[in-house]
């Protein structure tokens, strides 16, 4: 029996000010891999584990919070 193919959820870049991420999203970058890149800034990697579980993108101001 074949399994249905997994669908990838597209996340609009720069659409929210706060994103909850998990350890499986590490290393953390903004924009994240599932985000549309055509209307965003250059990819930047953000430290989050050593910064108390939170980080803010210097380009767009998106705030990332580690939830686990």
CHARMM-style PDB file with segment names, atoms N, HN, CA, C and O in Angstrom:
ATOM      1  N   UNK     1       0.854  -1.172   0.000  1.00  0.00      PROA
ATOM      2  CA  UNK     1       0.000   0.000   0.000  1.00  0.00      PROA
ATOM      3  C   UNK     1       0.897   1.231   0.000  1.00  0.00      PROA
ATOM      4  O   UNK     1       1.804   1.333   0.826  1.00  0.00      PROA
ATOM      5  N   UNK     2       0.660   2.146  -0.896  1.00  0.00      PROA
ATOM      6  HN  UNK     2      -0.077   2.062  -1.567  1.00  0.00      PROA
ATOM      7  CA  UNK     2       1.489   3.344  -0.981  1.00  0.00      PROA
ATOM      8  C   UNK     2       0.998   4.405  -0.013  1.00  0.00      PROA
ATOM      9  O   UNK     2      -0.193   4.505   0.282  1.00  0.00      PROA
ATOM     10  N   UNK     3       1.947   5.192   0.472  1.00  0.00      PROA
ATOM     11  HN  UNK     3       2.914   5.111   0.233  1.00  0.00      PROA
ATOM     12  CA  UNK     3       1.612   6.256   1.406  1.00  0.00      PROA
ATOM     13  C   UNK     3       1.435   7.557   0.635  1.00  0.00      PROA
ATOM     14  O   UNK     3       2.111   7.765  -0.372  1.00  0.00      PROA
ATOM     15  N   UNK     4       0.537   8.442   1.084  1.00  0.00      PROA
ATOM     16  HN  UNK     4      -0.013   8.273   1.902  1.00  0.00      PROA
ATOM     17  CA  UNK     4       0.378   9.723   0.401  1.00  0.00      PROA
ATOM     18  C   UNK     4       1.647  10.542   0.547  1.00  0.00      PROA
ATOM     19  O   UNK     4       2.315  10.500   1.579  1.00  0.00      PROA
ATOM     20  N   UNK     5       1.965  11.279  -0.489  1.00  0.00      PROA
ATOM     21  HN  UNK     5       1.422  11.313  -1.328  1.00  0.00      PROA
ATOM     22  CA  UNK     5       3.170  12.114  -0.427  1.00  0.00      PROA
ATOM     23  C   UNK     5       2.956  13.258   0.558  1.00  0.00      PROA
ATOM     24  O   UNK     5       1.859  13.804   0.677  1.00  0.00      PROA
ATOM     25  N   UNK     6       4.016  13.599   1.248  1.00  0.00      PROA
ATOM     26  HN  UNK     6       4.907  13.155   1.151  1.00  0.00      PROA
ATOM     27  CA  UNK     6       3.946  14.677   2.238  1.00  0.00      PROA
ATOM     28  C   UNK     6       3.879  16.015   1.514  1.00  0.00      PROA
ATOM     29  O   UNK     6       4.618  16.252   0.558  1.00  0.00      PROA
ATOM     30  N   UNK     7       3.011  16.863   1.964  1.00  0.00      PROA
ATOM     31  HN  UNK     7       2.411  16.670   2.740  1.00  0.00      PROA
ATOM     32  CA  UNK     7       2.927  18.193   1.370  1.00  0.00      PROA
ATOM     33  C   UNK     7       3.734  19.152   2.220  1.00  0.00      PROA
ATOM     34  O   UNK     7       3.695  19.095   3.449  1.00  0.00      PROA
ATOM     35  N   UNK     8       4.457  20.025   1.563  1.00  0.00      PROA
ATOM     36  HN  UNK     8       4.488  20.071   0.564  1.00  0.00      PROA
ATOM     37  CA  UNK     8       5.273  21.013   2.254  1.00  0.00      PROA
ATOM     38  C   UNK     8       4.457  22.282   2.372  1.00  0.00      PROA
ATOM     39  O   UNK     8       3.970  22.825   1.380  1.00  0.00      PROA
ATOM     40  N   UNK     9       4.318  22.742   3.593  1.00  0.00      PROA
ATOM     41  HN  UNK     9       4.714  22.301   4.398  1.00  0.00      PROA
ATOM     42  CA  UNK     9       3.556  23.962   3.839  1.00  0.00      PROA
ATOM     43  C   UNK     9       4.440  25.169   3.559  1.00  0.00      PROA
ATOM     44  O   UNK     9       5.511  25.316   4.149  1.00  0.00      PROA
ATOM     45  N   UNK    10       3.993  26.017   2.668  1.00  0.00      PROA
ATOM     46  HN  UNK    10       3.124  25.897   2.189  1.00  0.00      PROA
ATOM     47  CA  UNK    10       4.736  27.227   2.346  1.00  0.00      PROA
ATOM     48  C   UNK    10       4.394  28.309   3.367  1.00  0.00      PROA
ATOM     49  O   UNK    10       3.224  28.568   3.650  1.00  0.00      PROA
ATOM     50  N   UNK    11       5.418  28.925   3.904  1.00  0.00      PROA
ATOM     51  HN  UNK    11       6.368  28.716   3.674  1.00  0.00      PROA
ATOM     52  CA  UNK    11       5.244  29.990   4.892  1.00  0.00      PROA
ATOM     53  C   UNK    11       5.608  31.306   4.234  1.00  0.00      PROA
ATOM     54  O   UNK    11       6.716  31.433   3.714  1.00  0.00      PROA
ATOM     55  N   UNK    12       4.724  32.286   4.236  1.00  0.00      PROA
ATOM     56  HN  UNK    12       3.824  32.182   4.659  1.00  0.00      PROA
ATOM     57  CA  UNK    12       5.099  33.574   3.647  1.00  0.00      PROA
ATOM     58  C   UNK    12       6.230  34.223   4.438  1.00  0.00      PROA
ATOM     59  O   UNK    12       6.173  34.286   5.666  1.00  0.00      PROA
ATOM     60  N   UNK    13       7.239  34.698   3.751  1.00  0.00      PROA
ATOM     61  HN  UNK    13       7.285  34.647   2.753  1.00  0.00      PROA
ATOM     62  CA  UNK    13       8.360  35.371   4.417  1.00  0.00      PROA
ATOM     63  C   UNK    13       7.927  36.746   4.896  1.00  0.00      PROA
ATOM     64  O   UNK    13       7.145  37.430   4.235  1.00  0.00      PROA
ATOM     65  N   UNK    14       8.438  37.140   6.041  1.00  0.00      PROA
ATOM     66  HN  UNK    14       9.073  36.585   6.578  1.00  0.00      PROA
ATOM     67  CA  UNK    14       8.191  38.465   6.606  1.00  0.00      PROA
ATOM     68  C   UNK    14       6.711  38.749   6.836  1.00  0.00      PROA
ATOM     69  O   UNK    14       6.302  39.910   6.847  1.00  0.00      PROA
ATOM     70  N   UNK    15       5.904  37.709   7.018  1.00  0.00      PROA
ATOM     71  HN  UNK    15       6.236  36.766   7.008  1.00  0.00      PROA
ATOM     72  CA  UNK    15       4.465  37.895   7.197  1.00  0.00      PROA
ATOM     73  C   UNK    15       4.072  38.012   8.658  1.00  0.00      PROA
ATOM     74  O   UNK    15       3.011  38.552   8.972  1.00  0.00      PROA
ATOM     75  N   UNK    16       4.907  37.517   9.551  1.00  0.00      PROA
ATOM     76  HN  UNK    16       5.769  37.078   9.295  1.00  0.00      PROA
ATOM     77  CA  UNK    16       4.602  37.560  10.974  1.00  0.00      PROA
ATOM     78  C   UNK    16       5.766  38.202  11.713  1.00  0.00      PROA
ATOM     79  O   UNK    16       6.875  38.299  11.188  1.00  0.00      PROA
ATOM     80  N   UNK    17       5.500  38.634  12.929  1.00  0.00      PROA
ATOM     81  HN  UNK    17       4.600  38.555  13.355  1.00  0.00      PROA
ATOM     82  CA  UNK    17       6.555  39.215  13.750  1.00  0.00      PROA
ATOM     83  C   UNK    17       7.122  38.215  14.735  1.00  0.00      PROA
ATOM     84  O   UNK    17       8.204  38.432  15.280  1.00  0.00      PROA
ATOM     85  N   UNK    18       6.400  37.104  14.980  1.00  0.00      PROA
ATOM     86  HN  UNK    18       5.521  36.927  14.537  1.00  0.00      PROA
ATOM     87  CA  UNK    18       6.838  36.113  15.962  1.00  0.00      PROA
ATOM     88  C   UNK    18       6.615  34.719  15.399  1.00  0.00      PROA
ATOM     89  O   UNK    18       5.529  34.393  14.919  1.00  0.00      PROA
ATOM     90  N   UNK    19       7.661  33.901  15.467  1.00  0.00      PROA
ATOM     91  HN  UNK    19       8.543  34.166  15.857  1.00  0.00      PROA
ATOM     92  CA  UNK    19       7.589  32.520  14.999  1.00  0.00      PROA
ATOM     93  C   UNK    19       8.055  31.604  16.115  1.00  0.00      PROA
ATOM     94  O   UNK    19       9.074  31.868  16.753  1.00  0.00      PROA
ATOM     95  N   UNK    20       7.309  30.520  16.356  1.00  0.00      PROA
ATOM     96  HN  UNK    20       6.481  30.306  15.837  1.00  0.00      PROA
ATOM     97  CA  UNK    20       7.752  29.498  17.303  1.00  0.00      PROA
ATOM     98  C   UNK    20       8.469  28.428  16.503  1.00  0.00      PROA
ATOM     99  O   UNK    20       7.943  27.936  15.505  1.00  0.00      PROA
ATOM    100  N   UNK    21       9.665  28.068  16.935  1.00  0.00      PROA
ATOM    101  HN  UNK    21      10.092  28.468  17.746  1.00  0.00      PROA
ATOM    102  CA  UNK    21      10.467  27.057  16.263  1.00  0.00      PROA
ATOM    103  C   UNK    21      10.836  25.966  17.251  1.00  0.00      PROA
ATOM    104  O   UNK    21      10.780  26.167  18.464  1.00  0.00      PROA
ATOM    105  N   UNK    22      11.212  24.812  16.725  1.00  0.00      PROA
ATOM    106  HN  UNK    22      11.257  24.649  15.740  1.00  0.00      PROA
ATOM    107  CA  UNK    22      11.644  23.704  17.561  1.00  0.00      PROA
ATOM    108  C   UNK    22      13.095  23.363  17.234  1.00  0.00      PROA
ATOM    109  O   UNK    22      13.679  23.909  16.298  1.00  0.00      PROA
ATOM    110  N   UNK    23      13.658  22.465  18.009  1.00  0.00      PROA
ATOM    111  HN  UNK    23      13.184  22.021  18.769  1.00  0.00      PROA
ATOM    112  CA  UNK    23      15.059  22.067  17.782  1.00  0.00      PROA
ATOM    113  C   UNK    23      15.258  21.419  16.421  1.00  0.00      PROA
ATOM    114  O   UNK    23      16.367  21.455  15.889  1.00  0.00      PROA
ATOM    115  N   UNK    24      14.224  20.831  15.844  1.00  0.00      PROA
ATOM    116  HN  UNK    24      13.323  20.802  16.277  1.00  0.00      PROA
ATOM    117  CA  UNK    24      14.384  20.233  14.521  1.00  0.00      PROA
ATOM    118  C   UNK    24      14.506  21.308  13.432  1.00  0.00      PROA
ATOM    119  O   UNK    24      14.885  20.991  12.305  1.00  0.00      PROA
ATOM    120  N   UNK    25      14.193  22.564  13.744  1.00  0.00      PROA
ATOM    121  HN  UNK    25      13.885  22.822  14.660  1.00  0.00      PROA
ATOM    122  CA  UNK    25      14.361  23.674  12.800  1.00  0.00      PROA
ATOM    123  C   UNK    25      15.785  24.225  12.796  1.00  0.00      PROA
ATOM    124  O   UNK    25      16.114  25.088  11.982  1.00  0.00      PROA
ATOM    125  N   UNK    26      16.632  23.729  13.704  1.00  0.00      PROA
ATOM    126  HN  UNK    26      16.364  23.028  14.365  1.00  0.00      PROA
ATOM    127  CA  UNK    26      18.001  24.231  13.809  1.00  0.00      PROA
ATOM    128  C   UNK    26      18.885  23.614  12.735  1.00  0.00      PROA
ATOM    129  O   UNK    26      18.641  22.463  12.373  1.00  0.00      PROA
ATOM    130  N   UNK    27      19.872  24.280  12.210  1.00  0.00      PROA
ATOM    131  HN  UNK    27      20.070  25.215  12.504  1.00  0.00      PROA
ATOM    132  CA  UNK    27      20.225  25.661  12.515  1.00  0.00      PROA
ATOM    133  C   UNK    27      19.160  26.612  11.980  1.00  0.00      PROA
ATOM    134  O   UNK    27      18.612  26.410  10.896  1.00  0.00      PROA
ATOM    135  N   UNK    28      18.883  27.634  12.748  1.00  0.00      PROA
ATOM    136  HN  UNK    28      19.328  27.798  13.628  1.00  0.00      PROA
ATOM    137  CA  UNK    28      17.825  28.583  12.433  1.00  0.00      PROA
ATOM    138  C   UNK    28      18.318  29.635  11.461  1.00  0.00      PROA
ATOM    139  O   UNK    28      19.374  30.237  11.656  1.00  0.00      PROA
ATOM    140  N   UNK    29      17.543  29.848  10.416  1.00  0.00      PROA
ATOM    141  HN  UNK    29      16.685  29.359  10.257  1.00  0.00      PROA
ATOM    142  CA  UNK    29      17.872  30.918   9.472  1.00  0.00      PROA
ATOM    143  C   UNK    29      16.616  31.730   9.204  1.00  0.00      PROA
ATOM    144  O   UNK    29      15.499  31.232   9.341  1.00  0.00      PROA
ATOM    145  N   UNK    30      16.806  32.953   8.830  1.00  0.00      PROA
ATOM    146  HN  UNK    30      17.713  33.358   8.719  1.00  0.00      PROA
ATOM    147  CA  UNK    30      15.706  33.822   8.420  1.00  0.00      PROA
ATOM    148  C   UNK    30      16.070  34.352   7.037  1.00  0.00      PROA
ATOM    149  O   UNK    30      17.127  34.963   6.880  1.00  0.00      PROA
ATOM    150  N   UNK    31      15.238  34.140   6.048  1.00  0.00      PROA
ATOM    151  HN  UNK    31      14.379  33.644   6.176  1.00  0.00      PROA
ATOM    152  CA  UNK    31      13.993  33.382   6.088  1.00  0.00      PROA
ATOM    153  C   UNK    31      14.252  31.893   6.272  1.00  0.00      PROA
ATOM    154  O   UNK    31      15.318  31.381   5.929  1.00  0.00      PROA
ATOM    155  N   UNK    32      13.238  31.204   6.827  1.00  0.00      PROA
ATOM    156  HN  UNK    32      12.372  31.620   7.105  1.00  0.00      PROA
ATOM    157  CA  UNK    32      13.343  29.766   7.064  1.00  0.00      PROA
ATOM    158  C   UNK    32      13.173  29.021   5.735  1.00  0.00      PROA
ATOM    159  O   UNK    32      12.658  29.595   4.776  1.00  0.00      PROA
ATOM    160  N   UNK    33      13.597  27.755   5.663  1.00  0.00      PROA
ATOM    161  HN  UNK    33      14.015  27.288   6.442  1.00  0.00      PROA
ATOM    162  CA  UNK    33      13.544  27.003   4.403  1.00  0.00      PROA
ATOM    163  C   UNK    33      12.169  26.953   3.740  1.00  0.00      PROA
ATOM    164  O   UNK    33      12.096  26.952   2.511  1.00  0.00      PROA
ATOM    165  N   UNK    34      11.096  26.914   4.492  1.00  0.00      PROA
ATOM    166  HN  UNK    34      11.155  26.915   5.490  1.00  0.00      PROA
ATOM    167  CA  UNK    34       9.762  26.847   3.896  1.00  0.00      PROA
ATOM    168  C   UNK    34       9.196  28.177   3.457  1.00  0.00      PROA
ATOM    169  O   UNK    34       8.084  28.229   2.931  1.00  0.00      PROA
ATOM    170  N   UNK    35       9.927  29.242   3.657  1.00  0.00      PROA
ATOM    171  HN  UNK    35      10.830  29.200   4.084  1.00  0.00      PROA
ATOM    172  CA  UNK    35       9.434  30.588   3.315  1.00  0.00      PROA
ATOM    173  C   UNK    35       9.772  30.953   1.877  1.00  0.00      PROA
ATOM    174  O   UNK    35      10.810  30.558   1.345  1.00  0.00      PROA
ATOM    175  N   UNK    36       8.885  31.708   1.266  1.00  0.00      PROA
ATOM    176  HN  UNK    36       8.042  32.029   1.698  1.00  0.00      PROA
ATOM    177  CA  UNK    36       9.138  32.211  -0.084  1.00  0.00      PROA
ATOM    178  C   UNK    36      10.301  33.197  -0.030  1.00  0.00      PROA
ATOM    179  O   UNK    36      10.315  34.097   0.810  1.00  0.00      PROA
ATOM    180  N   UNK    37      11.261  33.033  -0.911  1.00  0.00      PROA
ATOM    181  HN  UNK    37      11.250  32.303  -1.593  1.00  0.00      PROA
ATOM    182  CA  UNK    37      12.460  33.861  -0.866  1.00  0.00      PROA
ATOM    183  C   UNK    37      12.421  35.057  -1.804  1.00  0.00      PROA
ATOM    184  O   UNK    37      13.206  35.990  -1.635  1.00  0.00      PROA
ATOM    185  N   UNK    38      11.546  35.054  -2.768  1.00  0.00      PROA
ATOM    186  HN  UNK    38      10.908  34.296  -2.905  1.00  0.00      PROA
ATOM    187  CA  UNK    38      11.571  36.101  -3.785  1.00  0.00      PROA
ATOM    188  C   UNK    38      11.303  37.491  -3.234  1.00  0.00      PROA
ATOM    189  O   UNK    38      11.744  38.477  -3.825  1.00  0.00      PROA
ATOM    190  N   UNK    39      10.599  37.595  -2.128  1.00  0.00      PROA
ATOM    191  HN  UNK    39      10.241  36.794  -1.648  1.00  0.00      PROA
ATOM    192  CA  UNK    39      10.277  38.927  -1.590  1.00  0.00      PROA
ATOM    193  C   UNK    39      10.900  39.144  -0.215  1.00  0.00      PROA
ATOM    194  O   UNK    39      10.355  39.869   0.617  1.00  0.00      PROA
ATOM    195  N   UNK    40      12.032  38.516   0.011  1.00  0.00      PROA
ATOM    196  HN  UNK    40      12.475  37.927  -0.665  1.00  0.00      PROA
ATOM    197  CA  UNK    40      12.636  38.584   1.327  1.00  0.00      PROA
ATOM    198  C   UNK    40      14.050  39.145   1.255  1.00  0.00      PROA
ATOM    199  O   UNK    40      14.521  39.559   0.196  1.00  0.00      PROA
ATOM    200  N   UNK    41      14.697  39.149   2.379  1.00  0.00      PROA
ATOM    201  HN  UNK    41      14.314  38.814   3.240  1.00  0.00      PROA
ATOM    202  CA  UNK    41      16.078  39.633   2.480  1.00  0.00      PROA
ATOM    203  C   UNK    41      17.047  38.469   2.325  1.00  0.00      PROA
ATOM    204  O   UNK    41      16.609  37.320   2.260  1.00  0.00      PROA
ATOM    205  N   UNK    42      18.346  38.731   2.263  1.00  0.00      PROA
ATOM    206  HN  UNK    42      18.701  39.664   2.316  1.00  0.00      PROA
ATOM    207  CA  UNK    42      19.318  37.626   2.188  1.00  0.00      PROA
ATOM    208  C   UNK    42      19.213  36.726   3.411  1.00  0.00      PROA
ATOM    209  O   UNK    42      18.860  37.182   4.499  1.00  0.00      PROA
ATOM    210  N   UNK    43      19.522  35.447   3.228  1.00  0.00      PROA
ATOM    211  HN  UNK    43      19.809  35.077   2.344  1.00  0.00      PROA
ATOM    212  CA  UNK    43      19.452  34.492   4.340  1.00  0.00      PROA
ATOM    213  C   UNK    43      20.523  34.815   5.373  1.00  0.00      PROA
ATOM    214  O   UNK    43      21.682  35.056   5.037  1.00  0.00      PROA
ATOM    215  N   UNK    44      20.112  34.814   6.629  1.00  0.00      PROA
ATOM    216  HN  UNK    44      19.170  34.619   6.902  1.00  0.00      PROA
ATOM    217  CA  UNK    44      21.028  35.043   7.736  1.00  0.00      PROA
ATOM    218  C   UNK    44      20.755  33.959   8.784  1.00  0.00      PROA
ATOM    219  O   UNK    44      19.601  33.653   9.082  1.00  0.00      PROA
ATOM    220  N   UNK    45      21.817  33.387   9.335  1.00  0.00      PROA
ATOM    221  HN  UNK    45      22.755  33.636   9.093  1.00  0.00      PROA
ATOM    222  CA  UNK    45      21.670  32.375  10.391  1.00  0.00      PROA
ATOM    223  C   UNK    45      21.639  33.077  11.742  1.00  0.00      PROA
ATOM    224  O   UNK    45      22.425  33.983  12.016  1.00  0.00      PROA
ATOM    225  N   UNK    46      20.702  32.628  12.582  1.00  0.00      PROA
ATOM    226  HN  UNK    46      20.063  31.891  12.360  1.00  0.00      PROA
ATOM    227  CA  UNK    46      20.471  33.279  13.873  1.00  0.00      PROA
ATOM    228  C   UNK    46      20.828  32.362  15.030  1.00  0.00      PROA
ATOM    229  O   UNK    46      20.412  31.203  15.048  1.00  0.00      PROA
ATOM    230  N   UNK    47      21.591  32.859  15.995  1.00  0.00      PROA
ATOM    231  HN  UNK    47      21.928  33.800  15.980  1.00  0.00      PROA
ATOM    232  CA  UNK    47      21.846  32.063  17.203  1.00  0.00      PROA
ATOM    233  C   UNK    47      20.592  32.084  18.072  1.00  0.00      PROA
ATOM    234  O   UNK    47      20.003  33.144  18.289  1.00  0.00      PROA
ATOM    235  N   UNK    48      20.188  30.935  18.562  1.00  0.00      PROA
ATOM    236  HN  UNK    48      20.665  30.075  18.386  1.00  0.00      PROA
ATOM    237  CA  UNK    48      18.986  30.915  19.394  1.00  0.00      PROA
ATOM    238  C   UNK    48      19.192  30.091  20.655  1.00  0.00      PROA
ATOM    239  O   UNK    48      18.684  30.466  21.712  1.00  0.00      PROA
ATOM    240  N   UNK    49      19.916  28.990  20.581  1.00  0.00      PROA
ATOM    241  HN  UNK    49      20.329  28.686  19.723  1.00  0.00      PROA
ATOM    242  CA  UNK    49      20.093  28.111  21.745  1.00  0.00      PROA
ATOM    243  C   UNK    49      20.902  28.808  22.828  1.00  0.00      PROA
ATOM    244  O   UNK    49      20.557  28.727  24.007  1.00  0.00      PROA
ATOM    245  N   UNK    50      21.962  29.484  22.446  1.00  0.00      PROA
ATOM    246  HN  UNK    50      22.243  29.550  21.489  1.00  0.00      PROA
ATOM    247  CA  UNK    50      22.819  30.146  23.429  1.00  0.00      PROA
ATOM    248  C   UNK    50      22.301  31.515  23.858  1.00  0.00      PROA
ATOM    249  O   UNK    50      22.870  32.137  24.754  1.00  0.00      PROA
ATOM    250  N   UNK    51      21.244  31.981  23.238  1.00  0.00      PROA
ATOM    251  HN  UNK    51      20.781  31.475  22.510  1.00  0.00      PROA
ATOM    252  CA  UNK    51      20.694  33.299  23.560  1.00  0.00      PROA
ATOM    253  C   UNK    51      19.388  33.202  24.334  1.00  0.00      PROA
ATOM    254  O   UNK    51      18.508  34.047  24.170  1.00  0.00      PROA
ATOM    255  N   UNK    52      19.252  32.182  25.175  1.00  0.00      PROA
ATOM    256  HN  UNK    52      19.968  31.495  25.307  1.00  0.00      PROA
ATOM    257  CA  UNK    52      18.070  32.065  26.021  1.00  0.00      PROA
ATOM    258  C   UNK    52      16.837  31.561  25.304  1.00  0.00      PROA
ATOM    259  O   UNK    52      15.729  31.694  25.823  1.00  0.00      PROA
ATOM    260  N   UNK    53      17.000  30.980  24.115  1.00  0.00      PROA
ATOM    261  HN  UNK    53      17.900  30.871  23.693  1.00  0.00      PROA
ATOM    262  CA  UNK    53      15.855  30.432  23.397  1.00  0.00      PROA
ATOM    263  C   UNK    53      15.094  31.441  22.575  1.00  0.00      PROA
ATOM    264  O   UNK    53      13.985  31.156  22.123  1.00  0.00      PROA
ATOM    265  N   UNK    54      15.665  32.624  22.366  1.00  0.00      PROA
ATOM    266  HN  UNK    54      16.566  32.855  22.733  1.00  0.00      PROA
ATOM    267  CA  UNK    54      15.012  33.640  21.542  1.00  0.00      PROA
ATOM    268  C   UNK    54      16.050  34.333  20.684  1.00  0.00      PROA
ATOM    269  O   UNK    54      17.211  34.461  21.071  1.00  0.00      PROA
ATOM    270  N   UNK    55      15.615  34.783  19.501  1.00  0.00      PROA
ATOM    271  HN  UNK    55      14.672  34.680  19.186  1.00  0.00      PROA
ATOM    272  CA  UNK    55      16.503  35.509  18.611  1.00  0.00      PROA
ATOM    273  C   UNK    55      15.674  36.401  17.700  1.00  0.00      PROA
ATOM    274  O   UNK    55      14.527  36.082  17.387  1.00  0.00      PROA
ATOM    275  N   UNK    56      16.246  37.504  17.280  1.00  0.00      PROA
ATOM    276  HN  UNK    56      17.178  37.764  17.534  1.00  0.00      PROA
ATOM    277  CA  UNK    56      15.561  38.445  16.399  1.00  0.00      PROA
ATOM    278  C   UNK    56      16.387  38.670  15.147  1.00  0.00      PROA
ATOM    279  O   UNK    56      17.600  38.864  15.220  1.00  0.00      PROA
ATOM    280  N   UNK    57      15.729  38.645  14.002  1.00  0.00      PROA
ATOM    281  HN  UNK    57      14.743  38.488  13.942  1.00  0.00      PROA
ATOM    282  CA  UNK    57      16.409  38.859  12.728  1.00  0.00      PROA
ATOM    283  C   UNK    57      16.798  40.334  12.592  1.00  0.00      PROA
ATOM    284  O   UNK    57      15.960  41.216  12.780  1.00  0.00      PROA
ATOM    285  N   UNK    58      18.069  40.604  12.263  1.00  0.00      PROA
ATOM    286  HN  UNK    58      18.749  39.887  12.110  1.00  0.00      PROA
ATOM    287  CA  UNK    58      18.493  41.995  12.117  1.00  0.00      PROA
ATOM    288  C   UNK    58      17.948  42.668  10.857  1.00  0.00      PROA
ATOM    289  O   UNK    58      17.939  43.896  10.774  1.00  0.00      PROA
ATOM    290  N   UNK    59      17.498  41.890   9.880  1.00  0.00      PROA
ATOM    291  HN  UNK    59      17.506  40.892   9.947  1.00  0.00      PROA
ATOM    292  CA  UNK    59      16.962  42.466   8.645  1.00  0.00      PROA
ATOM    293  C   UNK    59      15.496  42.867   8.766  1.00  0.00      PROA
ATOM    294  O   UNK    59      15.129  44.009   8.491  1.00  0.00      PROA
ATOM    295  N   UNK    60      14.650  41.899   9.186  1.00  0.00      PROA
ATOM    296  HN  UNK    60      14.948  40.971   9.409  1.00  0.00      PROA
ATOM    297  CA  UNK    60      13.201  42.151   9.151  1.00  0.00      PROA
ATOM    298  C   UNK    60      12.573  42.294  10.533  1.00  0.00      PROA
ATOM    299  O   UNK    60      11.408  42.678  10.643  1.00  0.00      PROA
ATOM    300  N   UNK    61      13.332  41.990  11.594  1.00  0.00      PROA
ATOM    301  HN  UNK    61      14.278  41.678  11.505  1.00  0.00      PROA
ATOM    302  CA  UNK    61      12.812  42.135  12.941  1.00  0.00      PROA
ATOM    303  C   UNK    61      11.963  40.969  13.412  1.00  0.00      PROA
ATOM    304  O   UNK    61      11.380  41.032  14.494  1.00  0.00      PROA
ATOM    305  N   UNK    62      11.880  39.895  12.615  1.00  0.00      PROA
ATOM    306  HN  UNK    62      12.354  39.843  11.736  1.00  0.00      PROA
ATOM    307  CA  UNK    62      11.098  38.721  13.027  1.00  0.00      PROA
ATOM    308  C   UNK    62      11.712  38.149  14.305  1.00  0.00      PROA
ATOM    309  O   UNK    62      12.931  38.022  14.423  1.00  0.00      PROA
ATOM    310  N   UNK    63      10.857  37.811  15.242  1.00  0.00      PROA
ATOM    311  HN  UNK    63       9.867  37.914  15.146  1.00  0.00      PROA
ATOM    312  CA  UNK    63      11.296  37.287  16.529  1.00  0.00      PROA
ATOM    313  C   UNK    63      11.024  35.786  16.558  1.00  0.00      PROA
ATOM    314  O   UNK    63       9.896  35.350  16.331  1.00  0.00      PROA
ATOM    315  N   UNK    64      12.056  35.003  16.837  1.00  0.00      PROA
ATOM    316  HN  UNK    64      12.972  35.358  17.022  1.00  0.00      PROA
ATOM    317  CA  UNK    64      11.960  33.546  16.886  1.00  0.00      PROA
ATOM    318  C   UNK    64      12.090  33.087  18.331  1.00  0.00      PROA
ATOM    319  O   UNK    64      12.960  33.547  19.070  1.00  0.00      PROA
ATOM    320  N   UNK    65      11.202  32.170  18.720  1.00  0.00      PROA
ATOM    321  HN  UNK    65      10.495  31.797  18.119  1.00  0.00      PROA
ATOM    322  CA  UNK    65      11.193  31.637  20.078  1.00  0.00      PROA
ATOM    323  C   UNK    65      11.291  30.127  19.994  1.00  0.00      PROA
ATOM    324  O   UNK    65      10.503  29.483  19.301  1.00  0.00      PROA
ATOM    325  N   UNK    66      12.262  29.564  20.701  1.00  0.00      PROA
ATOM    326  HN  UNK    66      12.902  30.087  21.263  1.00  0.00      PROA
ATOM    327  CA  UNK    66      12.441  28.115  20.746  1.00  0.00      PROA
ATOM    328  C   UNK    66      11.412  27.542  21.703  1.00  0.00      PROA
ATOM    329  O   UNK    66      11.392  27.900  22.880  1.00  0.00      PROA
ATOM    330  N   UNK    67      10.552  26.649  21.204  1.00  0.00      PROA
ATOM    331  HN  UNK    67      10.568  26.358  20.247  1.00  0.00      PROA
ATOM    332  CA  UNK    67       9.442  26.158  22.023  1.00  0.00      PROA
ATOM    333  C   UNK    67       9.709  24.829  22.705  1.00  0.00      PROA
ATOM    334  O   UNK    67       8.849  24.358  23.449  1.00  0.00      PROA
ATOM    335  N   UNK    68      10.858  24.201  22.489  1.00  0.00      PROA
ATOM    336  HN  UNK    68      11.557  24.584  21.884  1.00  0.00      PROA
ATOM    337  CA  UNK    68      11.141  22.935  23.186  1.00  0.00      PROA
ATOM    338  C   UNK    68      12.527  22.909  23.766  1.00  0.00      PROA
ATOM    339  OT1 UNK    68      12.920  21.919  24.382  1.00  0.00      PROA
TER     340      UNK     68
END
